[in-house]
Amino acid sequence: MFVRMCDSAGPVAGGRDDSCDLLCLDLEKAEVLRQALPPASALEQAALAAKALADPTRLRVALALGDGGELCVCDLAWIAERPDKLVSHHVRLLRSAGLVESRREGKLVMCSLTEAGAALLAAVASPAAGVAS
């Protein structure tokens, strides 16, 4: 069944072309898509992960891990051209977002991308997005 509910929404505010001039809802299709969305908690987690790569230093660290595999924080600081304390802070944020895992090896902290981190990095840092690793 195809139901279309339409009502005039009036003129577009400010002459912008990013909203409809007519309120028109394909209720059946819209409801199927709405029901298929993940729960709010999963969307929140995905948004936090995406936000973790929204900082240039964290993106630089993630790109280095994507290309170099497992690296220590000292190497990451050198590669990212940032102080080690700052890189350590950003690694903690990436780890809390589930994008990086770390382990202690003696006095070194070794870091690597998680599977989720590698997948998100591939989506964000693709040649199509203008960032290639």
URPE-V20009 format. One record per backbone hydrogen bond with DSSP energy under -1.0 kcal/mol. CO is the residue of the C=O (numbers start at 1). NH is the residue of the N-H. E is the energy in kcal/mol with one decimal. If there is no record, write none. Layout:
co:nh:e
CO:NH:E
CO:NH:E
This chain:
co:nh:e
5:25:-2.7
7:23:-2.4
12:15:-1.6
13:16:-1.4
21:9:-1.1
23:7:-2.9
25:5:-2.1
25:27:-1.4
26:30:-3.0
27:31:-2.5
28:32:-1.9
29:33:-2.3
30:34:-2.4
31:35:-2.4
32:36:-1.3
39:43:-2.0
40:44:-2.4
41:45:-1.9
42:46:-2.2
43:47:-2.4
44:48:-2.2
45:49:-2.1
46:50:-2.4
47:51:-2.6
48:52:-1.6
51:54:-1.5
55:59:-2.7
56:60:-2.3
57:61:-2.4
58:62:-2.6
59:63:-2.6
60:64:-2.1
61:65:-2.3
62:66:-2.5
63:67:-2.1
64:68:-3.2
65:69:-1.8
71:111:-3.4
72:76:-2.4
73:77:-2.5
74:78:-2.0
75:79:-2.9
76:80:-2.9
77:82:-1.9
83:87:-2.4
84:88:-2.7
85:89:-1.9
86:90:-2.3
87:91:-2.7
88:92:-2.1
89:93:-1.8
90:94:-2.4
91:95:-2.7
92:96:-2.6
93:97:-1.3
94:99:-2.5
95:98:-1.5
99:114:-2.5
101:112:-2.3
103:110:-3.2
105:108:-2.0
108:105:-3.1
109:73:-1.5
110:103:-2.4
111:71:-2.3
112:101:-3.0
114:118:-2.5
115:119:-2.1
116:120:-2.5
117:121:-2.5
118:122:-2.2
119:123:-1.6
120:124:-2.5
121:125:-3.4
126:129:-1.1
126:131:-1.6
127:130:-1.1
